[in-house]
Structure formats: C-alpha cells, structure tokens
C-alpha cells in the first residue's frame, strides 16, 4: 500500500485487480477543499490511457514489478525469446506484449523486461538506438526554403522519415519513443 502523495512516474498500481502504470501525476490544490492528485494512467496489458483523480492521502495498492536486464535472442513463431543476463534463463514474450518495441529491436540487443508474478508486462528500450538504412530513394535537391525529408526503411522493416542527404547503407540514430530520426550514428 502507498499513499497518492508517494506516486512517481513509472510506478505500477493495482487498481481493482488491474495493473496501471503512472505516466503523469500532479498535485492540485483548488481554492477551497482538499488537495487532489490528477494522474494519467496506462493499462499495462491493453495500452489504454485514462485520466484518474484521487483525493490526497488516498491509499492505493502498488504492484511489485521486477525490471530485469535481458537480451533479445530471436523470434520463435509469434513470440520473442529473451535471455535474462544474470541467470541465463530464457523466456518467451508474446508479440502483443512486445508491441511497437519490435520496430527497434535487433537480435542480441539489450532491453529491460518488466515482470509481475513471473509474467512479462512490457518491454523498455533505450531512448535511442542505432540502425542501418536498408532502402532509401536517392534524395533530389530542389527549390525549397526548408530541408526536405524522404522515407527510408530500417533494417528492422520500420519506415521513418530522414533528411534527403541520408543514403542507403548508412547507420542512423532513431528515437524509440516516436520513431523520429535523431542524426547519423557515430562511426566506430
């Protein structure tokens, strides 16, 4: 049990038997009356986002979430196989749980898998990853006042928008939160 005054971003709550992750919280003191806590919660399994308001000092159940550093090994049917870096145990994570993270994962890449009672809840990737451009049309320079973009296919199959000067075979940094181009990858 925790108080709503103890909420933090990323915390997982157990509300009515369902798991909700805190995306945002704000303490609000109206002109008169008690302080309230406004939250934005994401349902861990379905991804649904809701706004919920609590009275200050309300007790809420917190779920025990174990975040483990794992390595993505390979895809097995419709599941992704991860290996725990400390115990070397392998677990299968369903494609629905992996979600959009699949667009930025390569074999042997590290990720954080959040577990609750032995079940994987969601995958957390670093905020940016380096991927290779496998296909891109040549950029044509033309008459424009701002820099143009073009679609490019990453080695994972995801299509993102990149500047015209990026060519096929280059490595680029991509933001895993929104799929945006962040720049060329530093050469090794």
C-alpha positions as CSV (number, residue, x, y, z in Angstrom):
1,X,0.0,0.0,0.0
2,X,1.1,3.5,-0.8
3,X,-0.4,6.9,-0.5
4,X,-1.2,9.0,-3.6
5,X,1.3,11.5,-2.2
6,X,4.0,8.9,-2.9
7,X,3.2,8.4,-6.6
8,X,6.1,8.5,-9.1
9,X,6.2,8.3,-12.9
10,X,6.7,4.7,-14.0
11,X,5.1,3.2,-10.8
12,X,2.7,0.4,-11.4
13,X,-0.6,0.4,-9.4
14,X,-3.0,-2.4,-8.8
15,X,-6.5,-0.8,-9.1
16,X,-9.5,-3.3,-8.9
17,X,-7.3,-6.2,-9.9
18,X,-5.9,-4.5,-13.0
19,X,-2.4,-3.1,-13.5
20,X,-1.9,0.5,-14.4
21,X,1.4,2.4,-15.0
22,X,1.6,6.0,-13.9
23,X,2.6,8.2,-16.9
24,X,2.0,11.6,-15.2
25,X,0.8,12.9,-11.9
26,X,0.1,16.4,-10.5
27,X,-0.9,17.6,-7.0
28,X,-3.6,20.2,-7.3
29,X,-4.9,22.5,-4.5
30,X,-8.2,24.1,-5.5
31,X,-9.3,27.4,-3.9
32,X,-11.2,25.6,-1.3
33,X,-11.4,22.0,-0.4
34,X,-8.8,19.2,-0.1
35,X,-5.8,18.7,-2.3
36,X,-6.3,16.2,-5.2
37,X,-3.9,14.2,-7.3
38,X,-4.5,14.2,-11.0
39,X,-3.0,11.2,-12.8
40,X,-2.6,9.8,-16.3
41,X,-2.6,6.0,-16.2
42,X,-1.8,3.5,-18.9
43,X,-3.3,0.0,-18.7
44,X,-0.3,-2.4,-18.7
45,X,-2.0,-5.1,-20.8
46,X,-4.2,-3.2,-23.3
47,X,-2.3,0.1,-23.5
48,X,-5.4,2.2,-22.9
49,X,-4.7,5.6,-21.3
50,X,-7.1,7.2,-18.8
51,X,-7.2,10.2,-16.6
52,X,-8.0,9.5,-12.9
53,X,-8.2,11.8,-10.0
54,X,-7.6,10.8,-6.4
55,X,-8.1,12.6,-3.1
56,X,-4.8,13.4,-1.4
57,X,-3.6,10.7,1.0
58,X,-5.8,8.0,-0.6
59,X,-4.2,4.6,-0.2
60,X,-3.6,2.7,-3.4
61,X,-2.2,-0.8,-4.0
62,X,1.2,-0.9,-5.7
63,X,2.2,-3.9,-7.8
64,X,5.6,-5.4,-7.4
65,X,7.2,-5.0,-10.8
66,X,10.6,-6.6,-11.3
67,X,12.6,-4.9,-14.1
68,X,15.2,-7.3,-15.5
69,X,18.0,-6.6,-17.9
70,X,17.6,-9.1,-20.7
71,X,19.0,-9.7,-24.2
72,X,16.7,-10.3,-27.2
73,X,17.8,-13.5,-28.9
74,X,15.4,-14.4,-31.7
75,X,11.8,-14.7,-32.8
76,X,10.1,-18.1,-32.3
77,X,6.7,-18.2,-34.1
78,X,4.7,-15.3,-32.7
79,X,6.8,-14.9,-29.6
80,X,10.1,-13.2,-28.9
81,X,12.7,-15.1,-26.9
82,X,14.7,-13.1,-24.3
83,X,17.5,-14.2,-22.1
84,X,18.0,-13.0,-18.5
85,X,21.5,-11.5,-18.3
86,X,22.1,-12.6,-14.7
87,X,20.5,-16.1,-14.6
88,X,20.7,-17.0,-18.4
89,X,17.1,-18.2,-18.2
90,X,15.2,-17.8,-21.5
91,X,11.6,-16.6,-21.6
92,X,9.1,-16.3,-24.4
93,X,7.4,-12.9,-24.6
94,X,4.2,-12.7,-26.7
95,X,4.2,-10.2,-29.7
96,X,1.3,-8.3,-28.1
97,X,3.5,-7.6,-25.0
98,X,6.5,-6.5,-27.1
99,X,4.2,-4.1,-29.1
100,X,6.0,-1.3,-31.0
101,X,9.4,-2.1,-29.5
102,X,9.7,-4.8,-32.2
103,X,10.3,-2.0,-34.7
104,X,13.6,-1.1,-33.0
105,X,14.9,-4.5,-31.8
106,X,17.7,-6.5,-33.4
107,X,18.9,-9.9,-32.3
108,X,21.4,-9.8,-29.4
109,X,20.3,-6.3,-28.4
110,X,19.7,-5.5,-24.7
111,X,16.3,-4.5,-23.3
112,X,14.6,-4.2,-19.9
113,X,11.7,-6.6,-19.4
114,X,9.2,-5.6,-16.7
115,X,7.9,-8.7,-14.9
116,X,5.0,-9.2,-12.5
117,X,4.5,-12.5,-10.8
118,X,6.5,-14.2,-13.5
119,X,4.6,-12.7,-16.4
120,X,6.2,-10.2,-18.8
121,X,4.3,-6.9,-18.7
122,X,6.1,-4.6,-21.2
123,X,9.5,-4.0,-22.8
124,X,11.6,-0.9,-22.2
125,X,14.2,0.0,-24.8
126,X,16.9,2.7,-24.6
127,X,15.6,6.1,-25.8
128,X,17.6,5.8,-29.0
129,X,19.1,3.0,-31.0
130,X,21.4,2.8,-34.0
131,X,20.0,1.1,-37.0
132,X,21.1,0.7,-40.7
133,X,19.1,2.1,-43.6
134,X,18.4,-0.8,-45.9
135,X,16.4,1.1,-48.6
136,X,16.1,4.7,-49.5
137,X,15.4,6.6,-52.7
138,X,18.1,9.0,-53.8
139,X,17.4,12.5,-52.5
140,X,16.8,15.1,-55.1
141,X,17.7,18.6,-54.3
142,X,15.2,21.2,-55.5
143,X,13.8,24.6,-54.9
144,X,12.7,24.7,-51.3
145,X,13.2,27.0,-48.4
146,X,13.5,24.3,-45.7
147,X,15.2,20.9,-45.6
148,X,13.1,18.1,-47.1
149,X,12.7,14.6,-45.9
150,X,12.1,11.2,-47.6
151,X,11.0,7.8,-46.4
152,X,13.7,5.3,-45.5
153,X,13.4,1.6,-44.5
154,X,15.4,0.5,-41.4
155,X,16.9,-3.0,-41.1
156,X,14.0,-3.9,-38.8
157,X,11.5,-3.1,-41.5
158,X,10.2,0.1,-39.9
159,X,9.9,3.1,-42.3
160,X,10.9,6.5,-40.9
161,X,11.4,10.0,-42.4
162,X,15.0,11.1,-42.9
163,X,16.8,14.1,-44.4
164,X,17.5,14.0,-48.2
165,X,21.2,13.5,-47.7
166,X,20.9,10.2,-46.0
167,X,21.8,7.2,-48.3
168,X,21.2,3.5,-48.3
169,X,23.7,1.6,-46.0
170,X,24.2,4.4,-43.5
171,X,23.6,4.0,-39.8
172,X,21.3,6.4,-38.1
173,X,20.1,7.1,-34.5
174,X,16.4,6.7,-34.1
175,X,14.2,7.7,-31.1
176,X,12.4,4.6,-29.9
177,X,9.6,6.6,-28.3
178,X,8.3,8.2,-31.5
179,X,10.4,6.8,-34.4
180,X,12.0,10.1,-35.3
181,X,15.4,10.5,-36.9
182,X,18.0,11.9,-34.5
183,X,21.1,12.0,-36.7
184,X,23.8,9.9,-38.2
185,X,25.3,7.3,-35.9
186,X,28.9,8.0,-34.8
187,X,31.4,5.9,-36.9
188,X,33.3,3.3,-34.9
